[in-house]
Amino acid sequence: MPNQSFVIEGGHPITGRIRPSGNKNAALPLIAAALLTDDEVVLENVPDIGDVETLLSIMTELGVTVSERGQGVIALRADGVLGDRPNAAACQQIRASVLLAGPLLTRCGRVHLPLPGGDVIGRRRIDTHVLALKALGASVEVGEGEYLFESRGRLEGAAIFLDETSVTATENAIMAAALAQGTTTIDNAASEPHVQDLCRLLVAMGGRIEGIGSNRLIIEGRDRLGGASYRLGPDYIEVGSLITLAAVTGGELTIEDARPEEHRATQLAFQRLGIRFTTDVSGRHIVVPKDQQLTVTPDLGGAIPKIEDSPWPGFPADLTSLAIVGATQSEGTVLVFEKMFESRLFFVDRLAAMGARLILCDPHRVVITGRAQLIAQELTSPDIRAGMALLVAALCAQGTSRIHNIGQIDRGYERIDERLAQLGANITRSSA
């Protein structure tokens, strides 16, 4: 609901056990991949979030049958006549609508792709998508408010070198290549867990992909793909968000089935802020100890340490906003360098209004000096990750905050208010 807000009383430790939702960034391409077959594709552990709901509505309008099979389980069947014009208004709500280009081009031979929307965190070019699909034989025209992708017959396998390690461009190229004639090689491919999930789903559907998890993928095109069932992995961005939240509120938190091996870069980055977490004896759960005394660890010689994002397996760009909030609660000074998006850091003025001591050096760098006692404020969520960062700040602030535009947070975090309330957070959803 557009007028809803969160009312948050800070100062309550986040304590207990929680299971992370399914990976948002895996759910979206895997839903799009159902367009590659007329058999049924069943996805499990799908998060109940705004972006998934929007993409499913687009799929339904295109002619895909979507049905729920229980909590977090959806079945998709694209066995009818598919439309080649995704709903423009819906596409402008989510960036992931760009993932429809590869599958629809393959199935329909043409797709009118409206300009994708999503978070306003900087310029998000689709040139890499265009170049990859062109390499496979597609033609691309830029029209008024849309891109027209067309192919004359079946796409042809090709050697593709991506000019940037783009996750969604990699996913589009993979899906288009899965049914292309011949072999496709993708170099400088993204290798995030959700890219790996997409590859594994396609293999389960009968695809042939080598190099999963690496930056070089070799895809042998198939004549057809069949149905499959696949369970999404945990959302590692949500896990990182929960680690930050527990640490800054002084709580003790166990995050179940969190795939600790996916958090090595996060662990190194957070150690610079004094945020510690370990793996339990089973090797499956992440444990955040209570009452951590957060202190920045300087670099050798006493230099200010730097936390910077980089492609997988590096520190995820989607956690830079959370790292900034963590830095406000850690004694010392740290530089956060957001390389990918030039507008992601513009939410820090809200933290400054809460009492954070920081300097925005330029659109990509911010220096934070902690520890600051944050004071509750009236806040507005600008995007998914900044919205979650402000929620974390409000939960460790003194007083009661209100966060508006929480639809942005709901786009990426499943029932976050209900789940955090079960862990001791004083948070309510208000329509006033």
C-alpha distance (Angstrom), angle and dihedral (degrees) to the residues before:
residue distance angle dihedral
M1 . . .
P2 3.82 . .
N3 3.82 96.3 .
Q4 3.78 97.3 49.5
S5 3.79 122.8 114.4
F6 3.79 139.3 -178.6
V7 3.80 119.1 -117.2
I8 3.80 108.3 -156.6
E9 3.78 130.8 -175.2
G10 3.78 108.3 -159.0
G11 3.77 130.6 -145.0
H12 3.80 101.3 61.7
P13 3.83 118.0 121.7
I14 3.80 116.4 -123.1
T15 3.79 104.0 -127.8
G16 3.79 136.9 165.2
R17 3.79 138.6 43.3
I18 3.80 128.3 -46.7
R19 3.78 136.6 174.8
P20 3.81 114.5 -141.1
S21 3.78 120.9 -123.1
G22 3.77 122.2 -109.9
N23 3.78 116.0 -78.3
K24 3.82 109.2 -80.6
N25 3.79 91.8 -158.6
A26 3.81 90.6 53.5
A27 3.79 95.7 45.9
L28 3.80 93.8 59.5
P29 3.84 100.3 54.0
L30 3.81 91.9 38.8
I31 3.80 90.1 54.5
A32 3.81 89.3 49.9
A33 3.82 90.2 49.0
A34 3.81 89.7 63.9
L35 3.82 85.7 76.1
L36 3.82 89.0 69.9
T37 3.81 94.2 72.9
D38 3.77 138.7 37.7
D39 3.81 89.5 -142.6
E40 3.79 124.2 90.3
V41 3.81 120.2 -82.4
V42 3.81 116.5 -163.0
L43 3.80 119.7 -162.7
E44 3.81 123.4 -167.0
N45 3.81 130.7 -162.2
V46 3.81 91.2 27.8
P47 3.83 110.3 166.7
D48 3.80 118.0 -120.5
I49 3.80 96.3 -127.7
G50 3.77 138.2 135.3
D51 3.80 98.1 -104.1
V52 3.81 92.3 52.5
E53 3.80 91.0 48.4
T54 3.81 90.8 51.0
L55 3.81 94.1 48.9
L56 3.80 92.0 47.4
S57 3.80 89.5 52.7
I58 3.82 89.3 52.7
M59 3.80 90.5 49.1
T60 3.81 91.5 50.3
E61 3.80 91.4 52.2
L62 3.81 89.3 51.0
G63 3.80 89.9 58.4
V64 3.80 102.0 -94.6
T65 3.80 117.1 140.3
V66 3.81 108.8 -130.6
S67 3.80 122.3 -171.5
E68 3.79 135.0 169.7
R69 3.81 118.0 -126.7
G70 3.78 98.2 -174.7
Q71 3.77 136.5 -51.0
G72 3.79 109.3 -21.4
V73 3.83 93.9 -4.2
I74 3.80 121.4 112.8
A75 3.79 131.2 173.0
L76 3.80 122.4 -152.8
R77 3.78 128.4 -168.7
A78 3.81 121.5 -178.2
D79 3.80 97.2 -175.6
G80 3.79 100.4 127.2
V81 3.78 134.7 69.4
L82 3.78 105.4 -56.7
G83 3.77 124.5 -144.9
D84 3.80 119.5 -128.5
R85 3.82 97.2 -153.0
P86 3.81 112.4 76.8
N87 3.80 114.1 -154.9
A88 3.80 106.5 -83.7
A89 3.80 97.1 -150.7
A90 3.81 92.1 50.8
C91 3.81 92.9 44.9
Q92 3.79 89.9 55.1
Q93 3.80 89.4 59.8
I94 3.81 96.6 60.6
R95 3.77 135.7 37.9
A96 3.81 90.5 -147.8
S97 3.80 90.9 73.1
V98 3.82 85.5 86.7
L99 3.82 86.7 71.5
L100 3.80 89.4 72.9
A101 3.81 91.5 70.3
G102 3.81 98.5 78.0
P103 3.82 99.0 42.4
L104 3.82 96.1 42.2
L105 3.80 91.9 45.8
T106 3.80 88.4 53.3
R107 3.82 95.7 46.1
C108 3.81 101.1 35.8
G109 3.80 104.1 23.8
R110 3.77 89.1 -128.6
V111 3.79 139.1 49.9
H112 3.79 131.6 -175.0
L113 3.81 99.7 -151.1
P114 3.82 115.5 -165.6
L115 3.78 116.2 -142.2
P116 3.82 105.2 -80.1
G117 3.79 120.1 -121.7
G118 3.80 132.1 -167.2
D119 3.78 131.7 122.6
V120 3.79 118.1 6.8
I121 3.80 95.2 -134.9
G122 3.78 100.1 128.3
R123 3.76 142.1 -57.6
R124 3.80 109.9 -29.5
R125 3.77 107.6 -171.3
I126 3.79 123.8 -162.3
D127 3.80 94.4 -160.6
T128 3.80 90.8 110.9
H129 3.81 90.7 55.3
V130 3.79 90.5 49.8
L131 3.81 94.2 49.0
A132 3.82 92.2 48.2
L133 3.80 94.1 50.2
K134 3.80 91.2 44.2
A135 3.80 89.0 54.2
L136 3.81 87.8 57.3
G137 3.80 91.2 53.7
A138 3.79 104.5 -90.1
S139 3.78 124.3 136.3
V140 3.79 119.3 -139.9
E141 3.78 130.2 -158.0
V142 3.78 126.6 -177.8
G143 3.79 111.4 -136.9
E144 3.77 134.5 172.4
G145 3.79 105.0 -56.9
E146 3.80 94.6 -18.4
Y147 3.79 148.1 65.3
L148 3.80 118.4 -128.4
F149 3.82 113.0 -148.7
E150 3.82 117.2 -172.7
S151 3.78 137.0 171.9
R152 3.79 129.3 -165.5
G153 3.75 101.2 -138.5
R154 3.77 124.9 -37.4
L155 3.79 120.1 -7.8
E156 3.81 115.6 -108.9
G157 3.79 125.8 -130.2
A158 3.79 114.7 -109.8
A159 3.79 145.5 172.0
I160 3.81 106.0 -98.3
F161 3.78 126.5 -170.6
L162 3.79 110.4 -171.8
D163 3.80 112.6 -139.8
E164 3.81 89.0 -144.7
T165 3.78 131.9 23.1
S166 3.79 91.8 -109.5
V167 3.79 117.0 171.9
T168 3.79 97.5 -153.7
A169 3.82 93.6 41.3
T170 3.81 88.8 52.4
E171 3.80 90.2 49.5
N172 3.81 93.0 48.3
A173 3.80 91.1 49.6
I174 3.82 91.6 48.1
M175 3.79 93.2 51.4
A176 3.80 93.7 45.9
A177 3.81 91.9 47.0
A178 3.81 93.7 48.7
L179 3.83 90.9 76.8
A180 3.82 98.6 27.1
Q181 3.79 123.4 116.6
G182 3.80 109.4 -98.0
T183 3.78 133.6 -9.6
T184 3.80 126.9 -32.0
T185 3.78 124.6 -162.1
I186 3.81 118.2 -162.0
D187 3.80 115.6 -165.3
N188 3.81 124.4 -171.3
A189 3.79 86.3 26.2
A190 3.78 120.6 167.8
S191 3.80 113.0 -109.7
E192 3.81 105.1 -167.8
P193 3.83 117.9 145.6
H194 3.81 91.1 -100.6
V195 3.82 91.2 54.0
Q196 3.79 87.3 52.1
D197 3.82 90.3 49.3
L198 3.80 90.1 53.6
C199 3.80 91.5 50.5
R200 3.79 92.2 48.9
L201 3.80 92.0 49.6
L202 3.81 90.4 51.6
V203 3.81 90.4 49.2
A204 3.81 88.6 51.3
M205 3.82 86.8 52.2
G206 3.80 90.3 54.8
G207 3.79 100.6 -89.1
R208 3.79 124.0 140.0
I209 3.80 116.2 -134.1
E210 3.80 128.5 161.5
G211 3.79 126.5 -167.3
I212 3.80 98.3 36.0
G213 3.81 108.3 178.9
S214 3.81 93.6 22.6
N215 3.80 133.6 93.1
R216 3.81 92.3 -110.4
L217 3.78 118.4 67.4
I218 3.80 125.3 -176.1
I219 3.79 113.9 -162.3
E220 3.78 123.6 -172.7
G221 3.79 108.3 -155.9
R222 3.79 117.1 -125.6
D223 3.80 130.6 -151.3
R224 3.79 90.6 -126.3
L225 3.77 142.0 -7.6
G226 3.79 126.4 -137.9
G227 3.77 135.4 -148.2
A228 3.79 124.9 -76.3
S229 3.78 144.8 171.9
Y230 3.79 120.6 -124.8
R231 3.81 136.1 176.1
L232 3.79 117.1 -142.7
G233 3.78 119.3 -130.8
P234 3.81 123.6 -121.8
D235 3.79 120.0 -74.3
Y236 3.80 103.0 -102.8
I237 3.82 91.2 -166.3
E238 3.79 90.1 57.2
V239 3.81 88.7 48.0
G240 3.82 90.6 53.3
S241 3.80 90.0 47.5
L242 3.82 91.2 52.4
I243 3.81 92.1 48.0
T244 3.81 89.7 54.1
L245 3.79 92.4 46.4
A246 3.79 94.6 51.1
A247 3.81 92.6 46.7
V248 3.82 97.2 49.7
T249 3.82 93.5 45.4
G250 3.81 93.9 46.5
G251 3.78 94.5 -119.0
E252 3.79 132.2 143.2
L253 3.78 111.7 -124.9
T254 3.78 135.6 178.9
I255 3.80 114.6 -160.0
E256 3.79 107.8 -160.1
D257 3.80 124.9 -139.2
A258 3.79 90.4 -2.7
R259 3.83 98.9 153.3
P260 3.82 95.0 -122.9
E261 3.81 90.8 -162.1
E262 3.81 88.2 71.2
H263 3.81 92.1 60.6
R264 3.78 104.7 60.1
A265 3.81 94.7 109.2
T266 3.80 90.8 44.4
Q267 3.79 90.0 50.8
L268 3.81 91.9 53.3
A269 3.81 92.7 46.9
F270 3.80 94.6 45.9
Q271 3.81 91.5 47.8
R272 3.80 86.8 66.6
L273 3.81 86.6 62.5
G274 3.80 93.9 44.9
I275 3.81 91.8 -108.3
R276 3.79 108.3 142.8
F277 3.77 131.6 -171.8
T278 3.78 132.9 166.6
T279 3.79 140.8 -166.3
D280 3.80 120.2 -107.5
V281 3.80 123.5 -124.0
S282 3.80 92.4 -89.0
G283 3.80 90.6 59.8
R284 3.82 89.8 -133.0
H285 3.79 105.4 86.6
I286 3.81 131.5 64.0
V287 3.81 117.3 -138.7
V288 3.81 123.4 -159.1
P289 3.84 110.1 -162.6
K290 3.80 119.5 -134.5
D291 3.82 129.1 -109.1
Q292 3.78 97.2 17.8
Q293 3.80 114.6 -175.5
L294 3.78 98.9 -135.6
T295 3.80 114.4 -146.8
V296 3.79 128.2 162.4
T297 3.81 114.2 -117.2
P298 3.82 108.3 -139.8
D299 3.77 122.3 -141.0
L300 3.80 120.0 -104.5
G301 3.78 110.8 -61.3
G302 3.79 91.7 25.5
A303 3.81 95.4 -76.4
I304 3.79 119.8 157.9
P305 3.82 108.0 -94.1
K306 3.78 121.5 -125.3
I307 3.78 130.5 -140.7
E308 3.79 112.2 -162.8
D309 3.77 135.3 170.9
S310 3.78 123.5 -123.5
P311 3.82 138.6 166.3
W312 3.79 117.9 -72.8
P313 2.97 129.9 -37.3
G314 3.81 83.9 31.5
F315 3.79 127.9 85.1
P316 3.83 108.6 -57.5
A317 3.81 118.1 -112.2
D318 3.81 88.8 -139.5
L319 3.82 89.4 66.8
T320 3.81 98.5 52.8
S321 3.82 91.6 90.2
L322 3.81 89.8 53.1
A323 3.81 91.7 47.0
I324 3.80 89.3 55.5
V325 3.80 91.5 55.5
G326 3.80 89.5 46.6
A327 3.80 89.2 52.4
T328 3.82 91.7 55.1
Q329 3.82 87.9 61.7
S330 3.80 97.0 45.1
E331 3.80 122.5 88.0
G332 3.80 108.4 -115.8
T333 3.79 141.1 29.7
V334 3.80 128.5 -64.5
L335 3.81 136.6 172.6
V336 3.81 118.3 -135.2
F337 3.80 113.7 -160.2
E338 3.82 115.5 -164.7
K339 3.80 104.1 -167.3
M340 3.77 102.1 174.0
F341 3.80 107.9 54.5
E342 3.78 126.1 34.4
S343 3.82 96.2 -155.5
R344 3.81 102.3 42.2
L345 3.80 93.1 94.3
F346 3.78 96.2 52.5
F347 3.81 91.1 95.6
V348 3.82 91.3 71.4
D349 3.80 91.3 90.2
R350 3.82 85.8 72.6
L351 3.80 89.6 55.4
A352 3.81 90.3 48.4
A353 3.81 88.9 53.4
M354 3.81 87.4 54.2
G355 3.81 90.4 54.8
A356 3.80 103.2 -91.3
R357 3.79 115.4 149.5
L358 3.76 108.0 -134.5
I359 3.79 143.9 133.7
L360 3.80 121.9 -143.5
C361 3.80 99.8 -145.6
D362 3.82 95.4 -175.9
P363 3.82 136.4 -33.4
H364 3.81 90.8 -68.8
R365 3.83 105.5 38.6
V366 3.77 136.1 56.4
V367 3.82 129.3 175.7
I368 3.80 115.5 -148.9
T369 3.80 127.1 -167.3
G370 3.78 117.7 -165.5
R371 2.87 163.9 -133.6
A372 3.82 97.7 58.9
Q373 3.79 127.2 166.3
L374 3.78 102.2 -129.5
I375 3.80 117.8 -144.8
A376 3.79 123.2 -148.1
Q377 3.79 116.9 -99.3
E378 3.79 143.8 173.6
L379 3.82 102.6 -96.6
T380 3.80 139.9 -178.1
S381 3.80 124.0 -149.5
P382 3.84 110.1 -128.5
D383 3.83 97.4 -174.5
I384 3.80 142.2 -11.7
R385 3.81 100.5 -82.2
A386 3.81 98.1 34.4
G387 3.80 87.4 48.0
M388 3.80 91.0 55.2
A389 3.81 89.9 45.3
L390 3.81 90.4 54.3
L391 3.80 89.5 47.8
V392 3.81 89.6 54.3
A393 3.82 90.3 47.3
A394 3.80 90.8 51.0
L395 3.80 91.6 50.1
C396 3.81 91.6 57.0
A397 3.82 95.5 38.4
Q398 3.79 127.8 101.0
G399 3.79 111.8 -105.8
T400 3.78 134.8 4.9
S401 3.80 121.9 -44.7
R402 3.78 131.0 -170.2
I403 3.82 120.8 -149.1
H404 3.79 117.4 -160.2
N405 3.81 129.3 -162.5
I406 3.79 91.0 37.8
G407 3.78 90.2 162.4
Q408 3.80 83.9 87.6
I409 3.82 90.3 59.6
D410 3.81 91.3 44.5
R411 3.80 88.4 56.2
G412 3.80 90.0 70.1
Y413 3.81 110.4 16.3
E414 3.79 121.1 62.5
R415 3.83 114.8 -130.5
I416 3.78 87.8 -33.9
D417 3.82 94.1 170.6
E418 3.81 94.0 53.8
R419 3.79 93.7 44.9
L420 3.81 94.8 47.4
A421 3.80 91.7 46.4
Q422 3.81 87.6 59.6
L423 3.82 87.4 57.1
G424 3.80 94.8 53.2
A425 3.79 102.7 -87.1
N426 3.79 116.9 142.7
I427 3.79 97.5 -136.4
T428 3.78 131.0 138.6
R429 3.78 133.8 179.1
S430 3.78 113.7 -126.0
S431 3.80 131.5 -168.3
A432 3.81 93.2 -169.3
